[in-house]
């Protein structure tokens, strides 16, 4: 029974996290949500891994060379 209660609570939390908007009309009830995400930060991280300038600056910084570039 305890496992079922945990599963029920998990499902309730997931339902709450949907952030549904509710619209009541005379003949029906509408639920809807819209979630927009951006992959920009992930794309930037991936680009930084192969950026030649950034790699050179990081290597110089790690080897202790004096550089105006700070991380």
C-alpha positions in Angstrom: 0.0 0.0 0.0 2.9 2.3 0.8 4.4 1.9 -2.6 1.0 2.8 -4.2 0.8 5.9 -2.2 4.3 7.0 -3.2 3.4 6.3 -6.9 0.2 8.3 -6.5 2.1 11.3 -4.9 4.6 11.1 -7.8 1.8 11.2 -10.4 0.1 14.1 -8.6 3.4 16.1 -8.6 3.9 15.4 -12.3 0.4 16.6 -13.0 0.9 19.7 -11.0 4.2 20.4 -12.8 2.3 20.5 -16.1 1.1 24.0 -15.2 -2.2 23.5 -17.0 -4.5 26.4 -17.8 -8.2 25.7 -17.3 -10.9 27.3 -19.4 -14.5 26.5 -18.5 -17.2 27.1 -21.1 -20.9 26.2 -20.9 -20.5 22.9 -22.8 -17.0 21.8 -21.9 -13.8 22.2 -19.9 -10.5 22.8 -21.8 -7.1 22.1 -20.3 -3.9 23.2 -22.1 -0.3 23.9 -21.6 2.5 25.3 -23.7 6.2 24.8 -22.9 8.9 26.4 -25.0 12.5 25.4 -24.4 15.7 26.6 -25.9 18.8 24.5 -26.7 21.0 27.6 -27.0 23.0 27.0 -23.8 23.7 23.4 -24.9 24.8 24.6 -28.3 27.1 27.2 -26.7 28.7 24.6 -24.5 29.3 22.3 -27.4 30.8 25.1 -29.5 33.1 26.1 -26.7 34.5 22.5 -26.5 36.0 22.9 -30.0 36.6 26.6 -30.2 40.3 27.0 -31.1 40.7 30.4 -29.4 39.1 29.3 -26.2 41.1 26.0 -26.1 44.3 28.0 -26.5 43.4 30.4 -23.7 42.3 27.6 -21.3 45.6 25.7 -21.9 47.6 28.9 -21.2 45.6 29.5 -18.1 46.1 25.9 -16.8 49.8 26.0 -17.5 50.2 29.1 -15.4 51.0 31.5 -18.2 50.1 35.1 -17.5 47.0 36.0 -19.6 44.4 38.7 -19.6 41.8 36.1 -20.3 40.0 34.9 -17.2 37.6 32.0 -16.8 
